[in-house]
Amino acid sequence: MKKVILTAIAVLGFAFANAQTGGFAKGDAFISGALSVNSTKEGDAKTSGFIIEPKVGYFVSENIAVGAKLGFGSTKVGDIKTNDFTVGAFGRYYFTPASQFSVYGQAGVDFTNSKVKPGDFKSNEVGANLGLGLSYFLSNHFAIEATWLGLGYNVNNNGGHGADKTNSFNFGTDLRDVAFGVVYKF
């Protein structure tokens, strides 16, 4: 009986060890991103839009990843259309990068250029943010990711030409602000 129990424990341990997947290591690269589509109609008023924001990252050490993102978004409210183009950089510190489940802290800086038509109104915004996230590997190359950017500061020039700048500070504990995504590790 003792041999059967020890054999069962060994088999379960071997199966559990083989079931462990994924994780990050120094030199790994990954891609992820965001995609959002919305449409609202209230009476005769219609609003629609989308955002696409791919990211690429690289592990410069066992725990630290640096990366960049590009984003494009378009929103239409009635006859007014706004296009946003974003360029950003981020850094992440992974607390347990080599495991299947890892928590990380993230800091980022973004630059967004907005154009509103009709009227050709243009504005620029610079933002900095801090947040938390977690990754869970489903296989050696694919992970699901949840990110919560809870602290942010933005400066918008509101088109310049003597217009007052808008400074905004955000701190949120609202879990509705959690973004989910998919990560592919090379």
C-alpha positions as CSV (number, residue, x, y, z in Angstrom):
1,M,0.0,0.0,0.0
2,K,2.9,2.3,0.8
3,K,4.4,1.8,-2.6
4,V,1.1,2.5,-4.3
5,I,0.7,5.8,-2.4
6,L,4.3,6.9,-3.1
7,T,3.9,6.0,-6.8
8,A,0.6,8.0,-7.0
9,I,2.3,11.0,-5.4
10,A,5.3,10.7,-7.8
11,V,2.9,10.5,-10.9
12,L,0.9,13.5,-9.7
13,G,4.0,15.5,-8.9
14,F,5.4,14.7,-12.4
15,A,2.1,15.6,-14.1
16,F,1.9,18.9,-12.1
17,A,5.5,19.8,-13.0
18,N,4.8,19.1,-16.7
19,A,1.6,21.1,-16.5
20,Q,3.5,24.3,-15.6
21,T,3.7,26.5,-18.6
22,G,5.0,29.8,-19.7
23,G,6.7,32.5,-17.7
24,F,9.2,35.1,-18.8
25,A,13.0,35.1,-18.8
26,K,15.8,37.6,-19.8
27,G,15.9,38.1,-23.6
28,D,12.2,37.2,-24.1
29,A,10.1,39.5,-26.3
30,F,6.3,39.8,-26.3
31,I,3.5,41.5,-28.1
32,S,0.1,42.5,-26.7
33,G,-2.4,45.2,-27.2
34,A,-5.9,46.6,-26.9
35,L,-8.9,46.7,-29.2
36,S,-12.0,48.5,-28.3
37,V,-15.2,49.1,-30.4
38,N,-18.2,51.0,-29.2
39,S,-21.5,52.3,-30.6
40,T,-24.3,54.1,-28.8
41,K,-27.6,55.5,-30.1
42,E,-29.9,57.6,-28.0
43,G,-32.9,59.1,-29.8
44,D,-31.4,60.6,-33.0
45,A,-27.9,61.0,-31.5
46,K,-25.4,58.4,-32.5
47,T,-21.9,57.9,-31.1
48,S,-19.4,55.3,-32.4
49,G,-15.7,54.7,-32.2
50,F,-12.8,52.3,-31.9
51,I,-9.3,52.1,-30.5
52,I,-6.4,49.9,-31.5
53,E,-3.2,49.9,-29.5
54,P,-0.5,47.3,-30.1
55,K,2.4,47.0,-27.7
56,V,5.8,45.3,-27.9
57,G,8.1,44.6,-25.0
58,Y,11.5,43.1,-24.3
59,F,13.0,41.6,-21.0
60,V,16.3,43.4,-20.4
61,S,16.7,41.4,-17.1
62,E,15.0,38.6,-15.3
63,N,12.4,41.0,-13.8
64,I,12.4,44.1,-15.9
65,A,10.7,44.6,-19.3
66,V,10.7,47.7,-21.4
67,G,8.5,48.4,-24.3
68,A,6.7,50.7,-26.7
69,K,3.2,51.2,-28.0
70,L,1.4,52.8,-30.9
71,G,-2.3,53.6,-30.9
72,F,-5.0,54.9,-33.1
73,G,-8.5,55.8,-32.1
74,S,-11.4,57.4,-33.8
75,T,-14.7,58.7,-32.3
76,K,-17.7,60.1,-34.2
77,V,-20.4,62.0,-32.4
78,G,-23.0,63.2,-34.9
79,D,-21.0,65.0,-37.6
80,I,-17.9,65.6,-35.4
81,K,-15.1,63.2,-35.8
82,T,-12.0,63.0,-33.6
83,N,-8.9,61.0,-34.5
84,D,-6.2,60.3,-31.9
85,F,-2.7,59.0,-32.6
86,T,-0.7,57.8,-29.6
87,V,3.0,56.9,-29.1
88,G,4.2,55.6,-25.7
89,A,6.8,53.9,-23.8
90,F,6.5,51.7,-20.7
91,G,8.5,49.7,-18.2
92,R,7.4,46.8,-16.1
93,Y,8.8,45.1,-13.0
94,Y,7.6,41.4,-12.7
95,F,7.7,40.0,-9.2
96,T,7.7,36.4,-10.3
97,P,8.5,36.4,-14.1
98,A,9.4,32.8,-14.5
99,S,6.2,31.4,-13.1
100,Q,2.9,30.7,-14.8
101,F,1.2,33.5,-12.8
102,S,3.0,36.8,-12.3
103,V,2.1,40.2,-10.8
104,Y,3.8,43.3,-12.2
105,G,4.0,47.0,-11.6
106,Q,4.0,49.3,-14.7
107,A,5.0,52.9,-15.4
108,G,4.4,54.6,-18.7
109,V,4.6,57.8,-20.7
110,D,2.3,58.6,-23.6
111,F,2.1,61.4,-26.3
112,T,-1.3,61.8,-28.0
113,N,-2.1,64.0,-31.0
114,S,-5.8,64.7,-31.6
115,K,-7.5,66.2,-34.6
116,V,-11.2,67.2,-34.7
117,K,-13.1,67.7,-37.9
118,P,-14.8,69.7,-39.1
119,G,-12.8,72.8,-38.1
120,D,-9.3,71.2,-38.1
121,F,-8.9,71.7,-34.3
122,K,-5.7,70.0,-33.1
123,S,-4.4,69.3,-29.6
124,N,-1.5,67.5,-28.0
125,E,-1.5,65.6,-24.7
126,V,1.4,64.2,-22.6
127,G,0.6,61.7,-19.9
128,A,2.3,59.6,-17.3
129,N,0.8,56.7,-15.4
130,L,1.4,54.0,-12.8
131,G,-0.5,50.8,-12.4
132,L,-0.5,47.1,-11.6
133,G,-1.1,44.1,-13.8
134,L,-1.0,40.3,-13.8
135,S,-0.2,37.7,-16.4
136,Y,-1.4,34.1,-16.5
137,F,0.2,31.7,-19.1
138,L,-2.2,29.3,-20.8
139,S,0.7,27.8,-22.8
140,N,4.4,28.4,-23.3
141,H,3.7,31.3,-25.7
142,F,0.2,32.6,-24.9
143,A,-0.9,34.4,-21.7
144,I,-3.9,36.4,-20.6
145,E,-3.2,39.7,-19.0
146,A,-5.2,42.1,-16.8
147,T,-3.9,45.7,-16.3
148,W,-5.2,48.4,-14.0
149,L,-3.7,51.9,-14.4
150,G,-4.7,53.5,-11.2
151,L,-2.6,56.7,-11.1
152,G,-2.2,59.1,-13.9
153,Y,-1.3,62.7,-14.8
154,N,-2.0,64.4,-18.1
155,V,-1.3,67.8,-19.6
156,N,-3.3,68.9,-22.7
157,N,-2.4,72.1,-24.6
158,N,-6.1,72.4,-25.9
159,G,-4.8,73.5,-29.4
160,G,-2.3,76.0,-28.2
161,H,-2.5,79.6,-29.6
162,G,-3.2,81.1,-26.2
163,A,-5.6,78.5,-25.0
164,D,-5.4,77.5,-21.3
165,K,-3.7,74.1,-20.8
166,T,-5.6,71.4,-19.0
167,N,-3.8,69.5,-16.2
168,S,-5.6,66.4,-14.9
169,F,-4.7,64.0,-12.1
170,N,-6.4,60.7,-11.8
171,F,-6.4,58.1,-9.0
172,G,-8.9,55.3,-9.4
173,T,-9.8,52.3,-7.4
174,D,-12.7,51.4,-9.8
175,L,-12.3,47.8,-11.0
176,R,-14.3,48.7,-14.1
177,D,-11.1,50.3,-15.3
178,V,-9.3,46.9,-15.6
179,A,-8.2,46.1,-19.1
180,F,-7.9,42.5,-20.3
181,G,-5.7,41.3,-23.2
182,V,-3.7,38.5,-24.7
183,V,0.1,38.3,-24.8
184,Y,2.2,36.4,-27.2
185,K,5.7,35.6,-26.1
186,F,8.5,34.9,-28.7
